[in-house]
């Protein structure tokens, strides 16, 4: 008997397989970064098709097969492109964030705090149209690098990193003051990661 895993997940990317199957790269709350397949998901009659769109947030049920994870059920929560359909800059932030996560995450290792940081950033930007978008991206990248151990915390960034799930306008205002320093540290950390 297989164990079922229920978790929220961001669908970072997908690739077509065989006649109607797809393979998904998922950033999950409970399992970290995993690759999972869904059988017949490209068929029009598939119940999973709408919930498993790229750049979606979904509630998934997964089962671990012999060599790969399989998606057995999915419920749509939200979609980045739909949430930001008239706000291209916010949508592009999450395209870059999802690419960064695929690059930096090593694999199946639970990092619930990181997942919640990304999810809270998405929820904040969704409800605060046009609010210091570039500062929000800088804060989110700083937090990702910090939580993954690629960034040593500076005293200047303490307000940005002390509660990585907190998002508000005053946070973005304080981030504006350290933007140049933060960008330099981000670039240095990414260069040092050699990924």
FIKOLDREN-147659 format. One record per residue (C-alpha): residue number from 0; x, y, z; chain; residue in one letter. Coordinates in steps of 0.1 Angstrom, whole numbers, padded with zeros to 4 digits. Example, Ala and Ser with C-alpha at 12.3 -4.5 7.8 and 13.67 -1.06 7.14 Angstrom:
<atoms>
<0; <0123; -0045; 0078>; 'A'; 'A'>
<1; <0137; -0011; 0071>; 'A'; 'S'>
</atoms>
This chain:
<atoms>
<0; <0000; 0000; 0000>; 'A'; 'X'>
<1; <0013; 0034; -0010>; 'A'; 'X'>
<2; <0013; 0064; 0014>; 'A'; 'X'>
<3; <-0005; 0095; 0001>; 'A'; 'X'>
<4; <0012; 0129; 0007>; 'A'; 'X'>
<5; <-0010; 0160; 0008>; 'A'; 'X'>
<6; <0007; 0193; 0003>; 'A'; 'X'>
<7; <0005; 0227; -0012>; 'A'; 'X'>
<8; <0028; 0233; -0042>; 'A'; 'X'>
<9; <0039; 0259; -0067>; 'A'; 'X'>
<10; <0042; 0244; -0101>; 'A'; 'X'>
<11; <0075; 0258; -0113>; 'A'; 'X'>
<12; <0076; 0242; -0147>; 'A'; 'X'>
<13; <0063; 0213; -0168>; 'A'; 'X'>
<14; <0073; 0192; -0198>; 'A'; 'X'>
<15; <0052; 0170; -0220>; 'A'; 'X'>
<16; <0059; 0133; -0219>; 'A'; 'X'>
<17; <0046; 0104; -0240>; 'A'; 'X'>
<18; <0012; 0109; -0256>; 'A'; 'X'>
<19; <-0007; 0127; -0229>; 'A'; 'X'>
<20; <0014; 0127; -0198>; 'A'; 'X'>
<21; <0034; 0156; -0182>; 'A'; 'X'>
<22; <0063; 0159; -0158>; 'A'; 'X'>
<23; <0062; 0187; -0133>; 'A'; 'X'>
<24; <0088; 0204; -0112>; 'A'; 'X'>
<25; <0071; 0212; -0080>; 'A'; 'X'>
<26; <0081; 0233; -0050>; 'A'; 'X'>
<27; <0061; 0218; -0022>; 'A'; 'X'>
<28; <0055; 0228; 0014>; 'A'; 'X'>
<29; <0060; 0193; 0028>; 'A'; 'X'>
<30; <0086; 0177; 0005>; 'A'; 'X'>
<31; <0107; 0205; -0010>; 'A'; 'X'>
<32; <0116; 0204; -0046>; 'A'; 'X'>
<33; <0104; 0173; -0064>; 'A'; 'X'>
<34; <0097; 0161; -0099>; 'A'; 'X'>
<35; <0063; 0143; -0104>; 'A'; 'X'>
<36; <0043; 0130; -0133>; 'A'; 'X'>
<37; <0007; 0131; -0141>; 'A'; 'X'>
<38; <-0008; 0105; -0164>; 'A'; 'X'>
<39; <-0031; 0116; -0192>; 'A'; 'X'>
<40; <-0032; 0152; -0179>; 'A'; 'X'>
<41; <-0031; 0167; -0214>; 'A'; 'X'>
<42; <-0063; 0150; -0224>; 'A'; 'X'>
<43; <-0093; 0172; -0224>; 'A'; 'X'>
<44; <-0113; 0149; -0201>; 'A'; 'X'>
<45; <-0085; 0150; -0174>; 'A'; 'X'>
<46; <-0097; 0163; -0140>; 'A'; 'X'>
<47; <-0062; 0174; -0131>; 'A'; 'X'>
<48; <-0055; 0195; -0162>; 'A'; 'X'>
<49; <-0068; 0228; -0149>; 'A'; 'X'>
<50; <-0052; 0226; -0115>; 'A'; 'X'>
<51; <-0018; 0217; -0129>; 'A'; 'X'>
<52; <-0010; 0248; -0150>; 'A'; 'X'>
<53; <0025; 0262; -0149>; 'A'; 'X'>
<54; <0030; 0290; -0123>; 'A'; 'X'>
<55; <0000; 0277; -0103>; 'A'; 'X'>
<56; <-0004; 0272; -0066>; 'A'; 'X'>
<57; <-0023; 0240; -0059>; 'A'; 'X'>
<58; <-0032; 0215; -0032>; 'A'; 'X'>
<59; <-0018; 0182; -0044>; 'A'; 'X'>
<60; <-0020; 0146; -0034>; 'A'; 'X'>
<61; <0012; 0127; -0043>; 'A'; 'X'>
<62; <0023; 0091; -0041>; 'A'; 'X'>
<63; <0059; 0079; -0042>; 'A'; 'X'>
<64; <0063; 0053; -0069>; 'A'; 'X'>
<65; <0093; 0031; -0074>; 'A'; 'X'>
<66; <0113; 0057; -0092>; 'A'; 'X'>
<67; <0092; 0088; -0093>; 'A'; 'X'>
<68; <0065; 0108; -0077>; 'A'; 'X'>
<69; <0030; 0107; -0092>; 'A'; 'X'>
<70; <0002; 0133; -0089>; 'A'; 'X'>
<71; <-0030; 0116; -0080>; 'A'; 'X'>
<72; <-0052; 0146; -0072>; 'A'; 'X'>
<73; <-0050; 0183; -0075>; 'A'; 'X'>
<74; <-0071; 0213; -0065>; 'A'; 'X'>
<75; <-0064; 0247; -0079>; 'A'; 'X'>
<76; <-0057; 0275; -0054>; 'A'; 'X'>
<77; <-0043; 0303; -0076>; 'A'; 'X'>
<78; <-0023; 0311; -0106>; 'A'; 'X'>
<79; <0005; 0337; -0110>; 'A'; 'X'>
<80; <-0005; 0347; -0145>; 'A'; 'X'>
<81; <-0042; 0350; -0136>; 'A'; 'X'>
<82; <-0034; 0370; -0104>; 'A'; 'X'>
<83; <-0012; 0394; -0122>; 'A'; 'X'>
<84; <-0029; 0394; -0157>; 'A'; 'X'>
<85; <-0027; 0432; -0160>; 'A'; 'X'>
<86; <0005; 0436; -0139>; 'A'; 'X'>
<87; <0033; 0423; -0160>; 'A'; 'X'>
<88; <0061; 0434; -0137>; 'A'; 'X'>
<89; <0047; 0413; -0108>; 'A'; 'X'>
<90; <0042; 0382; -0130>; 'A'; 'X'>
<91; <0078; 0385; -0143>; 'A'; 'X'>
<92; <0091; 0387; -0107>; 'A'; 'X'>
<93; <0076; 0353; -0100>; 'A'; 'X'>
<94; <0089; 0339; -0133>; 'A'; 'X'>
<95; <0124; 0349; -0121>; 'A'; 'X'>
<96; <0118; 0337; -0085>; 'A'; 'X'>
<97; <0106; 0303; -0098>; 'A'; 'X'>
<98; <0137; 0300; -0120>; 'A'; 'X'>
<99; <0159; 0309; -0090>; 'A'; 'X'>
<100; <0142; 0282; -0069>; 'A'; 'X'>
<101; <0148; 0256; -0096>; 'A'; 'X'>
<102; <0185; 0267; -0097>; 'A'; 'X'>
<103; <0191; 0268; -0060>; 'A'; 'X'>
<104; <0171; 0240; -0044>; 'A'; 'X'>
<105; <0189; 0207; -0041>; 'A'; 'X'>
<106; <0159; 0184; -0042>; 'A'; 'X'>
<107; <0137; 0166; -0017>; 'A'; 'X'>
<108; <0143; 0185; 0014>; 'A'; 'X'>
<109; <0115; 0201; 0034>; 'A'; 'X'>
<110; <0118; 0238; 0039>; 'A'; 'X'>
<111; <0084; 0250; 0050>; 'A'; 'X'>
<112; <0097; 0284; 0060>; 'A'; 'X'>
<113; <0110; 0291; 0025>; 'A'; 'X'>
<114; <0077; 0279; 0010>; 'A'; 'X'>
<115; <0057; 0302; 0033>; 'A'; 'X'>
<116; <0080; 0331; 0025>; 'A'; 'X'>
<117; <0073; 0327; -0012>; 'A'; 'X'>
<118; <0036; 0322; -0007>; 'A'; 'X'>
<119; <0033; 0352; 0016>; 'A'; 'X'>
<120; <0051; 0374; -0010>; 'A'; 'X'>
<121; <0027; 0362; -0036>; 'A'; 'X'>
<122; <-0003; 0370; -0015>; 'A'; 'X'>
<123; <0011; 0404; -0005>; 'A'; 'X'>
<124; <0018; 0415; -0041>; 'A'; 'X'>
<125; <-0015; 0402; -0053>; 'A'; 'X'>
<126; <-0034; 0424; -0028>; 'A'; 'X'>
<127; <-0011; 0454; -0031>; 'A'; 'X'>
<128; <-0010; 0464; -0067>; 'A'; 'X'>
<129; <0021; 0484; -0078>; 'A'; 'X'>
<130; <0034; 0487; -0042>; 'A'; 'X'>
<131; <0072; 0490; -0045>; 'A'; 'X'>
<132; <0075; 0460; -0068>; 'A'; 'X'>
<133; <0112; 0461; -0073>; 'A'; 'X'>
<134; <0118; 0464; -0035>; 'A'; 'X'>
<135; <0096; 0433; -0030>; 'A'; 'X'>
<136; <0116; 0413; -0054>; 'A'; 'X'>
<137; <0149; 0423; -0037>; 'A'; 'X'>
<138; <0135; 0414; -0003>; 'A'; 'X'>
<139; <0122; 0381; -0015>; 'A'; 'X'>
<140; <0155; 0371; -0032>; 'A'; 'X'>
<141; <0174; 0382; 0000>; 'A'; 'X'>
<142; <0151; 0360; 0021>; 'A'; 'X'>
<143; <0155; 0330; -0003>; 'A'; 'X'>
<144; <0193; 0333; -0002>; 'A'; 'X'>
<145; <0193; 0337; 0035>; 'A'; 'X'>
<146; <0170; 0307; 0042>; 'A'; 'X'>
<147; <0191; 0285; 0019>; 'A'; 'X'>
<148; <0224; 0296; 0036>; 'A'; 'X'>
<149; <0238; 0315; 0006>; 'A'; 'X'>
<150; <0237; 0349; 0024>; 'A'; 'X'>
<151; <0253; 0359; 0056>; 'A'; 'X'>
<152; <0230; 0383; 0074>; 'A'; 'X'>
<153; <0241; 0419; 0077>; 'A'; 'X'>
<154; <0230; 0442; 0104>; 'A'; 'X'>
<155; <0214; 0465; 0078>; 'A'; 'X'>
<156; <0191; 0437; 0067>; 'A'; 'X'>
<157; <0179; 0426; 0101>; 'A'; 'X'>
<158; <0145; 0442; 0096>; 'A'; 'X'>
<159; <0141; 0424; 0063>; 'A'; 'X'>
<160; <0153; 0390; 0075>; 'A'; 'X'>
<161; <0140; 0388; 0112>; 'A'; 'X'>
<162; <0105; 0376; 0102>; 'A'; 'X'>
<163; <0107; 0362; 0067>; 'A'; 'X'>
<164; <0070; 0356; 0064>; 'A'; 'X'>
<165; <0061; 0392; 0073>; 'A'; 'X'>
<166; <0051; 0414; 0043>; 'A'; 'X'>
<167; <0039; 0450; 0046>; 'A'; 'X'>
<168; <0045; 0484; 0031>; 'A'; 'X'>
<169; <0069; 0496; 0059>; 'A'; 'X'>
<170; <0091; 0466; 0051>; 'A'; 'X'>
<171; <0094; 0477; 0015>; 'A'; 'X'>
<172; <0101; 0513; 0025>; 'A'; 'X'>
<173; <0130; 0502; 0047>; 'A'; 'X'>
<174; <0142; 0479; 0018>; 'A'; 'X'>
<175; <0144; 0509; -0005>; 'A'; 'X'>
<176; <0171; 0524; 0018>; 'A'; 'X'>
<177; <0194; 0494; 0014>; 'A'; 'X'>
<178; <0185; 0485; -0023>; 'A'; 'X'>
<179; <0220; 0491; -0037>; 'A'; 'X'>
<180; <0237; 0472; -0009>; 'A'; 'X'>
<181; <0212; 0443; -0011>; 'A'; 'X'>
<182; <0217; 0440; -0049>; 'A'; 'X'>
<183; <0255; 0438; -0044>; 'A'; 'X'>
<184; <0251; 0411; -0018>; 'A'; 'X'>
<185; <0226; 0392; -0039>; 'A'; 'X'>
<186; <0249; 0393; -0069>; 'A'; 'X'>
<187; <0279; 0383; -0048>; 'A'; 'X'>
<188; <0260; 0353; -0032>; 'A'; 'X'>
<189; <0248; 0341; -0066>; 'A'; 'X'>
<190; <0283; 0343; -0080>; 'A'; 'X'>
<191; <0297; 0325; -0050>; 'A'; 'X'>
<192; <0271; 0297; -0053>; 'A'; 'X'>
<193; <0285; 0287; -0087>; 'A'; 'X'>
<194; <0251; 0274; -0097>; 'A'; 'X'>
</atoms>
